[in-house]
């Protein structure tokens, strides 16, 4: 099984233009991501899918392999599909270029599921939630899964909605514990078979996807399955300059690292 890691690195960003080349201790953010991905044990190669010449040159300057893709793609998944269309590969793993704290073991976890479960077409990571504030935060996507680990639904709303004796528990002040609740957040790393990646990008955009602004709901609404893997690690996506400062503080030892539960 040949596994390829792809880092879509789009220059344009609504809240932080050019963030993929933002400086972190003398290195661009995309270089930080690339170096971490390269440490994964279960991948065969890493490419960076870019849409600007300046990003292409930056990737080449630190020894990475860059592939130019169209700047018109509506999503990173579409950019991914273009980057691998002529590549001989079985599994493609999508790692965001704004995740400089990604752990190599997270990538290995995704790759392994395709080796041991031959029916899996798409997989992603989830992490148990322990903080009530995260459950109510619409920027943190929640997910519920079936008994075999396949996603039932992703939402920005708190799911499942817990009721005890007619009272909602999240706002009642009751503390979360593993016995009473199993809340999971979605960690935005994806893996696909190359064949399914082609299928996915050709599916019509779905109603739920449009309403929640979550691309993965297109897969579920069209009747396909997404295998989830619970990870111990968390990440911080850099969407704003403030997020970048938080990441720098962690890397410099000035702030607590990602929690591992």
KELUM-688999 format. One record per residue: x, y, z of N, C-alpha, C in turn; residue number from 1. Coordinates in steps of 0.2 Angstrom, whole numbers, plus 5000, padded with zeros to 4 digits. Example, Ala and Ser with C-alpha at 12.3 -4.5 7.8 and 13.67 -1.06 7.14 Angstrom:
# residues 2
{rec {5066; 4972; 5039}; {5062; 4978; 5039}; {5066; 4984; 5039}; 1}
{rec {5064; 4989; 5035}; {5068; 4995; 5036}; {5064; 5000; 5039}; 2}
//
This chain:
# residues 261
{rec {5004; 4994; 5000}; {5000; 5000; 5000}; {5004; 5006; 5000}; 1}
{rec {5004; 5010; 4995}; {5007; 5017; 4995}; {5003; 5022; 4997}; 2}
{rec {5006; 5026; 5002}; {5003; 5031; 5005}; {5007; 5038; 5004}; 3}
{rec {5003; 5043; 5002}; {5006; 5049; 5000}; {5002; 5055; 5005}; 4}
{rec {5006; 5059; 5008}; {5004; 5064; 5012}; {5004; 5071; 5008}; 5}
{rec {4999; 5074; 5008}; {4998; 5080; 5004}; {4996; 5086; 5009}; 6}
{rec {5000; 5092; 5008}; {4999; 5098; 5012}; {4996; 5103; 5007}; 7}
{rec {4990; 5104; 5007}; {4987; 5110; 5003}; {4989; 5116; 5006}; 8}
{rec {4993; 5121; 5002}; {4995; 5127; 5005}; {4993; 5133; 5000}; 9}
{rec {4987; 5135; 5002}; {4983; 5140; 4998}; {4986; 5147; 5001}; 10}
{rec {4988; 5152; 4996}; {4990; 5158; 4998}; {4985; 5162; 5001}; 11}
{rec {4979; 5163; 4998}; {4974; 5167; 4999}; {4970; 5164; 5006}; 12}
{rec {4969; 5169; 5010}; {4965; 5167; 5016}; {4961; 5173; 5019}; 13}
{rec {4955; 5172; 5020}; {4950; 5177; 5022}; {4953; 5181; 5028}; 14}
{rec {4955; 5178; 5033}; {4957; 5181; 5039}; {4964; 5182; 5040}; 15}
{rec {4968; 5179; 5036}; {4976; 5179; 5037}; {4979; 5178; 5030}; 16}
{rec {4979; 5182; 5026}; {4982; 5181; 5019}; {4990; 5180; 5020}; 17}
{rec {4992; 5174; 5016}; {4999; 5172; 5016}; {5001; 5169; 5022}; 18}
{rec {4996; 5166; 5026}; {4998; 5163; 5032}; {5003; 5157; 5032}; 19}
{rec {5003; 5154; 5026}; {5007; 5148; 5025}; {5014; 5150; 5025}; 20}
{rec {5016; 5156; 5024}; {5023; 5158; 5024}; {5024; 5162; 5030}; 21}
{rec {5020; 5163; 5035}; {5021; 5167; 5041}; {5027; 5164; 5044}; 22}
{rec {5031; 5168; 5047}; {5037; 5166; 5050}; {5036; 5164; 5057}; 23}
{rec {5039; 5158; 5059}; {5039; 5155; 5065}; {5046; 5153; 5067}; 24}
{rec {5049; 5157; 5071}; {5056; 5156; 5073}; {5061; 5155; 5067}; 25}
{rec {5060; 5159; 5062}; {5065; 5159; 5056}; {5063; 5154; 5051}; 26}
{rec {5057; 5150; 5052}; {5055; 5145; 5047}; {5048; 5147; 5045}; 27}
{rec {5046; 5146; 5039}; {5039; 5147; 5037}; {5034; 5142; 5040}; 28}
{rec {5028; 5144; 5041}; {5023; 5139; 5044}; {5023; 5133; 5040}; 29}
{rec {5023; 5133; 5033}; {5022; 5127; 5029}; {5028; 5123; 5030}; 30}
{rec {5034; 5125; 5032}; {5040; 5121; 5033}; {5039; 5118; 5039}; 31}
{rec {5037; 5121; 5044}; {5035; 5118; 5051}; {5031; 5112; 5050}; 32}
{rec {5025; 5112; 5046}; {5021; 5107; 5045}; {5024; 5101; 5041}; 33}
{rec {5028; 5103; 5036}; {5031; 5098; 5032}; {5036; 5094; 5036}; 34}
{rec {5040; 5097; 5040}; {5045; 5094; 5044}; {5042; 5089; 5049}; 35}
{rec {5036; 5091; 5051}; {5033; 5086; 5056}; {5030; 5080; 5052}; 36}
{rec {5027; 5082; 5046}; {5024; 5076; 5042}; {5029; 5071; 5040}; 37}
{rec {5035; 5074; 5038}; {5041; 5070; 5036}; {5043; 5065; 5041}; 38}
{rec {5041; 5066; 5048}; {5043; 5061; 5053}; {5038; 5055; 5054}; 39}
{rec {5033; 5056; 5050}; {5028; 5050; 5051}; {5031; 5044; 5048}; 40}
{rec {5030; 5038; 5051}; {5033; 5032; 5049}; {5029; 5028; 5043}; 41}
{rec {5023; 5029; 5042}; {5018; 5025; 5038}; {5017; 5029; 5031}; 42}
{rec {5021; 5034; 5029}; {5020; 5037; 5023}; {5026; 5036; 5018}; 43}
{rec {5025; 5036; 5012}; {5030; 5035; 5007}; {5033; 5042; 5004}; 44}
{rec {5029; 5047; 5004}; {5031; 5053; 5002}; {5027; 5059; 5004}; 45}
{rec {5029; 5065; 5004}; {5026; 5071; 5005}; {5026; 5076; 5000}; 46}
{rec {5020; 5079; 4998}; {5021; 5084; 4993}; {5017; 5090; 4996}; 47}
{rec {5018; 5096; 4993}; {5015; 5102; 4995}; {5011; 5105; 4989}; 48}
{rec {5004; 5105; 4989}; {5000; 5108; 4984}; {4999; 5115; 4984}; 49}
{rec {5002; 5119; 4980}; {5002; 5126; 4981}; {4998; 5129; 4975}; 50}
{rec {4997; 5136; 4976}; {4994; 5140; 4970}; {4997; 5146; 4969}; 51}
{rec {5003; 5147; 4972}; {5007; 5154; 4970}; {5014; 5152; 4969}; 52}
{rec {5017; 5155; 4965}; {5024; 5154; 4963}; {5029; 5155; 4969}; 53}
{rec {5027; 5160; 4973}; {5031; 5162; 4979}; {5031; 5156; 4984}; 54}
{rec {5025; 5153; 4985}; {5025; 5147; 4989}; {5029; 5141; 4986}; 55}
{rec {5028; 5140; 4980}; {5032; 5135; 4976}; {5039; 5136; 4978}; 56}
{rec {5042; 5142; 4977}; {5049; 5143; 4978}; {5051; 5142; 4985}; 57}
{rec {5046; 5144; 4990}; {5048; 5143; 4997}; {5049; 5136; 4999}; 58}
{rec {5044; 5132; 4996}; {5044; 5125; 4998}; {5051; 5122; 4995}; 59}
{rec {5052; 5123; 4989}; {5059; 5121; 4986}; {5065; 5123; 4990}; 60}
{rec {5065; 5129; 4993}; {5070; 5132; 4996}; {5072; 5128; 5002}; 61}
{rec {5067; 5124; 5005}; {5069; 5120; 5011}; {5069; 5113; 5010}; 62}
{rec {5069; 5111; 5003}; {5070; 5104; 5001}; {5064; 5100; 5000}; 63}
{rec {5058; 5104; 5000}; {5051; 5100; 4999}; {5050; 5099; 4992}; 64}
{rec {5045; 5095; 4991}; {5042; 5094; 4984}; {5036; 5098; 4983}; 65}
{rec {5035; 5103; 4979}; {5029; 5107; 4978}; {5026; 5105; 4971}; 66}
{rec {5020; 5105; 4971}; {5016; 5104; 4965}; {5011; 5110; 4964}; 67}
{rec {5011; 5113; 4958}; {5007; 5119; 4957}; {5000; 5117; 4955}; 68}
{rec {4995; 5120; 4958}; {4988; 5118; 4957}; {4984; 5125; 4955}; 69}
{rec {4978; 5124; 4953}; {4974; 5130; 4951}; {4972; 5134; 4957}; 70}
{rec {4972; 5141; 4957}; {4970; 5145; 4962}; {4963; 5145; 4963}; 71}
{rec {4959; 5142; 4958}; {4952; 5143; 4958}; {4948; 5137; 4962}; 72}
{rec {4952; 5133; 4965}; {4949; 5127; 4969}; {4945; 5130; 4975}; 73}
{rec {4938; 5127; 4976}; {4934; 5130; 4981}; {4936; 5127; 4988}; 74}
{rec {4940; 5121; 4988}; {4942; 5118; 4994}; {4949; 5115; 4994}; 75}
{rec {4952; 5113; 5000}; {4958; 5110; 5000}; {4957; 5103; 4997}; 76}
{rec {4951; 5100; 4997}; {4950; 5093; 4995}; {4951; 5093; 4987}; 77}
{rec {4948; 5098; 4984}; {4949; 5099; 4977}; {4956; 5100; 4975}; 78}
{rec {4960; 5104; 4978}; {4967; 5105; 4977}; {4971; 5098; 4978}; 79}
{rec {4969; 5095; 4983}; {4972; 5088; 4984}; {4971; 5083; 4978}; 80}
{rec {4965; 5083; 4976}; {4963; 5079; 4970}; {4967; 5080; 4964}; 81}
{rec {4968; 5087; 4962}; {4972; 5089; 4957}; {4979; 5087; 4957}; 82}
{rec {4982; 5088; 4964}; {4989; 5086; 4965}; {4991; 5079; 4964}; 83}
{rec {4986; 5074; 4965}; {4987; 5067; 4965}; {4984; 5064; 4959}; 84}
{rec {4981; 5067; 4954}; {4977; 5064; 4949}; {4982; 5060; 4945}; 85}
{rec {4988; 5061; 4944}; {4993; 5057; 4940}; {4998; 5054; 4944}; 86}
{rec {4997; 5053; 4950}; {5002; 5050; 4955}; {4999; 5043; 4956}; 87}
{rec {5004; 5038; 4956}; {5003; 5031; 4957}; {5003; 5030; 4965}; 88}
{rec {4997; 5030; 4968}; {4996; 5030; 4975}; {4990; 5027; 4977}; 89}
{rec {4989; 5024; 4983}; {4983; 5020; 4985}; {4979; 5024; 4990}; 90}
{rec {4983; 5028; 4995}; {4980; 5032; 5000}; {4983; 5039; 5000}; 91}
{rec {4978; 5044; 5001}; {4981; 5051; 5001}; {4979; 5053; 5008}; 92}
{rec {4983; 5056; 5011}; {4982; 5060; 5018}; {4983; 5067; 5017}; 93}
{rec {4977; 5071; 5019}; {4977; 5078; 5019}; {4979; 5081; 5026}; 94}
{rec {4984; 5085; 5026}; {4986; 5088; 5032}; {4986; 5096; 5030}; 95}
{rec {4983; 5100; 5034}; {4982; 5107; 5033}; {4989; 5111; 5034}; 96}
{rec {4990; 5115; 5030}; {4997; 5119; 5030}; {4997; 5124; 5036}; 97}
{rec {4991; 5125; 5039}; {4991; 5130; 5045}; {4990; 5126; 5052}; 98}
{rec {4993; 5120; 5052}; {4993; 5115; 5058}; {5000; 5114; 5060}; 99}
{rec {5004; 5119; 5062}; {5011; 5118; 5063}; {5013; 5113; 5070}; 100}
{rec {5008; 5112; 5073}; {5008; 5108; 5079}; {5006; 5100; 5078}; 101}
{rec {5005; 5099; 5072}; {5002; 5092; 5070}; {5008; 5087; 5072}; 102}
{rec {5005; 5081; 5075}; {5010; 5076; 5078}; {5011; 5071; 5072}; 103}
{rec {5017; 5068; 5071}; {5018; 5063; 5066}; {5014; 5057; 5067}; 104}
{rec {5013; 5055; 5074}; {5009; 5049; 5075}; {5002; 5050; 5073}; 105}
{rec {4999; 5056; 5073}; {4992; 5057; 5070}; {4991; 5054; 5063}; 106}
{rec {4997; 5056; 5059}; {4997; 5054; 5052}; {4997; 5046; 5052}; 107}
{rec {5001; 5043; 5056}; {5002; 5036; 5056}; {4996; 5033; 5058}; 108}
{rec {4992; 5036; 5063}; {4986; 5033; 5065}; {4981; 5032; 5059}; 109}
{rec {4981; 5037; 5055}; {4976; 5037; 5049}; {4978; 5032; 5044}; 110}
{rec {4985; 5032; 5043}; {4987; 5027; 5038}; {4986; 5020; 5040}; 111}
{rec {4987; 5018; 5046}; {4986; 5012; 5048}; {4979; 5009; 5047}; 112}
{rec {4974; 5013; 5048}; {4967; 5010; 5047}; {4966; 5007; 5040}; 113}
{rec {4969; 5010; 5035}; {4968; 5007; 5028}; {4972; 5001; 5027}; 114}
{rec {4977; 4999; 5031}; {4981; 4993; 5031}; {4977; 4987; 5034}; 115}
{rec {4973; 4989; 5040}; {4970; 4984; 5043}; {4962; 4983; 5042}; 116}
{rec {4959; 4988; 5039}; {4952; 4988; 5037}; {4951; 4989; 5030}; 117}
{rec {4951; 4984; 5026}; {4951; 4985; 5019}; {4945; 4988; 5016}; 118}
{rec {4939; 4989; 5019}; {4933; 4992; 5017}; {4933; 4999; 5018}; 119}
{rec {4938; 5002; 5021}; {4938; 5009; 5023}; {4940; 5013; 5017}; 120}
{rec {4935; 5018; 5015}; {4937; 5023; 5009}; {4939; 5030; 5012}; 121}
{rec {4937; 5032; 5018}; {4939; 5038; 5020}; {4939; 5038; 5028}; 122}
{rec {4944; 5041; 5031}; {4945; 5041; 5038}; {4947; 5048; 5040}; 123}
{rec {4946; 5049; 5047}; {4948; 5056; 5050}; {4949; 5055; 5057}; 124}
{rec {4951; 5060; 5061}; {4953; 5059; 5068}; {4948; 5063; 5072}; 125}
{rec {4947; 5060; 5078}; {4943; 5063; 5083}; {4946; 5063; 5090}; 126}
{rec {4944; 5067; 5094}; {4947; 5067; 5101}; {4942; 5069; 5106}; 127}
{rec {4942; 5065; 5112}; {4938; 5066; 5117}; {4938; 5073; 5120}; 128}
{rec {4932; 5076; 5121}; {4931; 5083; 5124}; {4931; 5082; 5132}; 129}
{rec {4935; 5086; 5135}; {4934; 5086; 5142}; {4932; 5093; 5145}; 130}
{rec {4932; 5098; 5141}; {4930; 5105; 5143}; {4923; 5107; 5140}; 131}
{rec {4919; 5109; 5145}; {4912; 5110; 5143}; {4912; 5116; 5138}; 132}
{rec {4917; 5121; 5139}; {4917; 5127; 5134}; {4918; 5125; 5127}; 133}
{rec {4921; 5119; 5126}; {4922; 5117; 5119}; {4916; 5114; 5116}; 134}
{rec {4912; 5111; 5120}; {4906; 5108; 5117}; {4901; 5114; 5115}; 135}
{rec {4901; 5119; 5118}; {4896; 5125; 5116}; {4899; 5129; 5110}; 136}
{rec {4906; 5128; 5109}; {4909; 5133; 5104}; {4908; 5130; 5097}; 137}
{rec {4904; 5135; 5093}; {4903; 5133; 5086}; {4909; 5132; 5081}; 138}
{rec {4915; 5135; 5084}; {4921; 5134; 5080}; {4924; 5127; 5081}; 139}
{rec {4922; 5123; 5086}; {4924; 5117; 5087}; {4919; 5112; 5084}; 140}
{rec {4921; 5108; 5079}; {4916; 5103; 5076}; {4915; 5097; 5081}; 141}
{rec {4909; 5095; 5082}; {4908; 5089; 5086}; {4906; 5083; 5082}; 142}
{rec {4907; 5077; 5084}; {4905; 5071; 5080}; {4902; 5066; 5084}; 143}
{rec {4897; 5062; 5082}; {4895; 5056; 5085}; {4896; 5050; 5081}; 144}
{rec {4898; 5045; 5084}; {4900; 5039; 5080}; {4896; 5033; 5082}; 145}
{rec {4896; 5028; 5077}; {4892; 5022; 5079}; {4897; 5017; 5082}; 146}
{rec {4895; 5011; 5084}; {4898; 5006; 5088}; {4905; 5004; 5084}; 147}
{rec {4905; 5004; 5078}; {4911; 5002; 5074}; {4916; 5008; 5073}; 148}
{rec {4914; 5014; 5075}; {4919; 5019; 5074}; {4917; 5023; 5068}; 149}
{rec {4912; 5022; 5064}; {4910; 5026; 5059}; {4906; 5032; 5061}; 150}
{rec {4907; 5038; 5058}; {4904; 5044; 5059}; {4896; 5044; 5058}; 151}
{rec {4892; 5046; 5062}; {4885; 5047; 5061}; {4883; 5054; 5059}; 152}
{rec {4887; 5059; 5062}; {4885; 5066; 5060}; {4891; 5070; 5063}; 153}
{rec {4892; 5075; 5060}; {4896; 5081; 5062}; {4892; 5087; 5063}; 154}
{rec {4894; 5091; 5068}; {4890; 5097; 5069}; {4894; 5102; 5073}; 155}
{rec {4892; 5109; 5071}; {4895; 5114; 5076}; {4891; 5115; 5082}; 156}
{rec {4885; 5112; 5082}; {4881; 5112; 5088}; {4883; 5106; 5093}; 157}
{rec {4881; 5106; 5100}; {4883; 5101; 5104}; {4879; 5095; 5103}; 158}
{rec {4882; 5089; 5101}; {4879; 5083; 5100}; {4884; 5078; 5103}; 159}
{rec {4881; 5073; 5107}; {4873; 5072; 5108}; {4871; 5077; 5112}; 160}
{rec {4864; 5079; 5112}; {4861; 5083; 5117}; {4859; 5079; 5123}; 161}
{rec {4862; 5080; 5129}; {4860; 5076; 5135}; {4855; 5079; 5139}; 162}
{rec {4850; 5075; 5141}; {4845; 5077; 5145}; {4844; 5072; 5151}; 163}
{rec {4843; 5075; 5157}; {4842; 5071; 5163}; {4837; 5073; 5167}; 164}
{rec {4831; 5069; 5167}; {4825; 5072; 5171}; {4823; 5078; 5168}; 165}
{rec {4823; 5078; 5161}; {4820; 5084; 5158}; {4825; 5090; 5158}; 166}
{rec {4831; 5090; 5161}; {4835; 5096; 5161}; {4841; 5095; 5157}; 167}
{rec {4843; 5100; 5153}; {4849; 5100; 5149}; {4855; 5100; 5154}; 168}
{rec {4860; 5095; 5153}; {4866; 5095; 5158}; {4871; 5100; 5156}; 169}
{rec {4872; 5102; 5150}; {4878; 5106; 5148}; {4878; 5113; 5152}; 170}
{rec {4872; 5115; 5152}; {4872; 5122; 5155}; {4870; 5122; 5162}; 171}
{rec {4869; 5116; 5165}; {4866; 5115; 5172}; {4872; 5116; 5177}; 172}
{rec {4878; 5116; 5175}; {4884; 5116; 5179}; {4887; 5109; 5181}; 173}
{rec {4883; 5104; 5178}; {4886; 5097; 5180}; {4893; 5096; 5176}; 174}
{rec {4898; 5093; 5180}; {4904; 5092; 5176}; {4904; 5086; 5172}; 175}
{rec {4908; 5086; 5166}; {4908; 5081; 5162}; {4912; 5075; 5165}; 176}
{rec {4910; 5069; 5163}; {4915; 5064; 5165}; {4914; 5058; 5160}; 177}
{rec {4918; 5054; 5159}; {4918; 5049; 5154}; {4912; 5044; 5155}; 178}
{rec {4910; 5043; 5161}; {4904; 5038; 5162}; {4898; 5042; 5160}; 179}
{rec {4897; 5048; 5160}; {4891; 5051; 5159}; {4890; 5054; 5152}; 180}
{rec {4896; 5055; 5148}; {4895; 5058; 5142}; {4901; 5056; 5138}; 181}
{rec {4900; 5055; 5131}; {4906; 5054; 5127}; {4905; 5059; 5121}; 182}
{rec {4908; 5065; 5122}; {4909; 5070; 5117}; {4915; 5070; 5114}; 183}
{rec {4915; 5071; 5107}; {4921; 5071; 5103}; {4921; 5077; 5099}; 184}
{rec {4927; 5079; 5098}; {4929; 5085; 5093}; {4932; 5082; 5087}; 185}
{rec {4931; 5085; 5081}; {4934; 5083; 5075}; {4940; 5086; 5074}; 186}
{rec {4945; 5082; 5073}; {4952; 5085; 5071}; {4953; 5084; 5064}; 187}
{rec {4954; 5090; 5060}; {4953; 5091; 5053}; {4959; 5088; 5049}; 188}
{rec {4961; 5082; 5050}; {4965; 5078; 5046}; {4961; 5072; 5043}; 189}
{rec {4962; 5072; 5036}; {4958; 5067; 5032}; {4963; 5062; 5029}; 190}
{rec {4960; 5056; 5027}; {4963; 5051; 5023}; {4958; 5048; 5018}; 191}
{rec {4960; 5047; 5012}; {4956; 5044; 5007}; {4959; 5039; 5003}; 192}
{rec {4956; 5034; 5001}; {4959; 5030; 4995}; {4959; 5035; 4989}; 193}
{rec {4963; 5034; 4984}; {4963; 5038; 4979}; {4957; 5038; 4975}; 194}
{rec {4954; 5032; 4974}; {4948; 5031; 4970}; {4942; 5035; 4974}; 195}
{rec {4942; 5035; 4980}; {4936; 5038; 4983}; {4937; 5046; 4983}; 196}
{rec {4943; 5048; 4984}; {4945; 5055; 4983}; {4942; 5058; 4977}; 197}
{rec {4943; 5054; 4971}; {4940; 5056; 4965}; {4932; 5056; 4965}; 198}
{rec {4929; 5051; 4968}; {4922; 5051; 4969}; {4919; 5057; 4973}; 199}
{rec {4923; 5058; 4979}; {4921; 5063; 4983}; {4920; 5070; 4980}; 200}
{rec {4926; 5072; 4976}; {4926; 5078; 4973}; {4921; 5079; 4967}; 201}
{rec {4918; 5074; 4965}; {4913; 5074; 4960}; {4906; 5073; 4962}; 202}
{rec {4905; 5073; 4969}; {4898; 5073; 4972}; {4896; 5080; 4972}; 203}
{rec {4889; 5080; 4970}; {4886; 5087; 4971}; {4886; 5089; 4978}; 204}
{rec {4887; 5096; 4979}; {4887; 5099; 4986}; {4880; 5097; 4989}; 205}
{rec {4880; 5096; 4995}; {4874; 5093; 4999}; {4871; 5099; 5003}; 206}
{rec {4865; 5098; 5005}; {4861; 5103; 5009}; {4864; 5104; 5016}; 207}
{rec {4866; 5098; 5019}; {4869; 5098; 5026}; {4876; 5102; 5026}; 208}
{rec {4879; 5100; 5021}; {4886; 5103; 5020}; {4885; 5111; 5019}; 209}
{rec {4880; 5113; 5016}; {4880; 5120; 5015}; {4877; 5123; 5021}; 210}
{rec {4873; 5120; 5025}; {4870; 5123; 5031}; {4875; 5123; 5037}; 211}
{rec {4879; 5118; 5038}; {4884; 5118; 5043}; {4891; 5121; 5041}; 212}
{rec {4892; 5121; 5034}; {4898; 5124; 5032}; {4903; 5118; 5034}; 213}
{rec {4902; 5112; 5033}; {4906; 5106; 5034}; {4906; 5102; 5028}; 214}
{rec {4912; 5102; 5025}; {4912; 5098; 5018}; {4911; 5091; 5019}; 215}
{rec {4913; 5088; 5025}; {4913; 5081; 5026}; {4906; 5078; 5026}; 216}
{rec {4901; 5083; 5027}; {4894; 5081; 5028}; {4891; 5079; 5021}; 217}
{rec {4895; 5081; 5015}; {4893; 5079; 5009}; {4894; 5071; 5008}; 218}
{rec {4899; 5068; 5011}; {4900; 5061; 5011}; {4895; 5057; 5014}; 219}
{rec {4893; 5060; 5020}; {4887; 5056; 5024}; {4881; 5057; 5020}; 220}
{rec {4879; 5063; 5018}; {4873; 5064; 5015}; {4872; 5060; 5008}; 221}
{rec {4877; 5058; 5005}; {4877; 5054; 4999}; {4877; 5047; 5000}; 222}
{rec {4877; 5045; 5007}; {4877; 5038; 5009}; {4884; 5034; 5010}; 223}
{rec {4889; 5038; 5010}; {4896; 5035; 5011}; {4898; 5035; 5018}; 224}
{rec {4903; 5031; 5020}; {4905; 5031; 5027}; {4912; 5034; 5028}; 225}
{rec {4912; 5037; 5034}; {4919; 5040; 5036}; {4921; 5036; 5043}; 226}
{rec {4927; 5033; 5042}; {4929; 5029; 5048}; {4933; 5035; 5053}; 227}
{rec {4931; 5034; 5059}; {4935; 5039; 5064}; {4940; 5035; 5068}; 228}
{rec {4945; 5038; 5070}; {4950; 5035; 5074}; {4951; 5040; 5080}; 229}
{rec {4951; 5038; 5086}; {4952; 5042; 5092}; {4959; 5043; 5093}; 230}
{rec {4961; 5049; 5093}; {4968; 5051; 5095}; {4969; 5054; 5102}; 231}
{rec {4975; 5054; 5104}; {4976; 5057; 5111}; {4978; 5064; 5110}; 232}
{rec {4980; 5066; 5104}; {4983; 5073; 5102}; {4978; 5078; 5100}; 233}
{rec {4980; 5084; 5101}; {4976; 5090; 5099}; {4980; 5094; 5094}; 234}
{rec {4977; 5099; 5091}; {4981; 5103; 5087}; {4978; 5110; 5087}; 235}
{rec {4982; 5115; 5085}; {4979; 5122; 5085}; {4980; 5125; 5078}; 236}
{rec {4974; 5126; 5074}; {4974; 5128; 5068}; {4975; 5136; 5068}; 237}
{rec {4980; 5138; 5063}; {4981; 5145; 5063}; {4977; 5149; 5058}; 238}
{rec {4972; 5152; 5061}; {4967; 5156; 5057}; {4968; 5163; 5057}; 239}
{rec {4971; 5166; 5062}; {4972; 5173; 5063}; {4979; 5174; 5066}; 240}
{rec {4982; 5180; 5065}; {4988; 5182; 5068}; {4989; 5180; 5076}; 241}
{rec {4983; 5181; 5079}; {4983; 5179; 5087}; {4984; 5172; 5088}; 242}
{rec {4981; 5168; 5083}; {4983; 5160; 5084}; {4990; 5159; 5082}; 243}
{rec {4993; 5163; 5078}; {5000; 5162; 5077}; {5005; 5163; 5083}; 244}
{rec {5003; 5168; 5086}; {5006; 5170; 5092}; {5006; 5164; 5098}; 245}
{rec {5000; 5161; 5098}; {4999; 5156; 5103}; {5003; 5150; 5101}; 246}
{rec {5004; 5148; 5095}; {5008; 5143; 5092}; {5015; 5144; 5094}; 247}
{rec {5017; 5151; 5093}; {5024; 5152; 5094}; {5026; 5152; 5102}; 248}
{rec {5021; 5154; 5106}; {5022; 5153; 5113}; {5023; 5146; 5115}; 249}
{rec {5019; 5141; 5112}; {5020; 5134; 5114}; {5027; 5132; 5111}; 250}
{rec {5028; 5133; 5105}; {5035; 5131; 5102}; {5041; 5134; 5106}; 251}
{rec {5040; 5139; 5109}; {5045; 5143; 5113}; {5045; 5141; 5120}; 252}
{rec {5041; 5137; 5122}; {5040; 5134; 5129}; {5037; 5140; 5134}; 253}
{rec {5034; 5145; 5131}; {5031; 5150; 5135}; {5024; 5149; 5137}; 254}
{rec {5021; 5143; 5134}; {5014; 5142; 5136}; {5014; 5134; 5136}; 255}
{rec {5008; 5131; 5139}; {5007; 5124; 5139}; {5006; 5121; 5132}; 256}
{rec {5009; 5116; 5131}; {5008; 5112; 5125}; {5001; 5109; 5124}; 257}
{rec {5000; 5106; 5118}; {4993; 5103; 5117}; {4992; 5098; 5123}; 258}
{rec {4986; 5098; 5125}; {4984; 5094; 5130}; {4984; 5087; 5128}; 259}
{rec {4986; 5082; 5131}; {4985; 5075; 5129}; {4982; 5071; 5135}; 260}
{rec {4976; 5069; 5133}; {4971; 5065; 5138}; {4970; 5058; 5137}; 261}
//
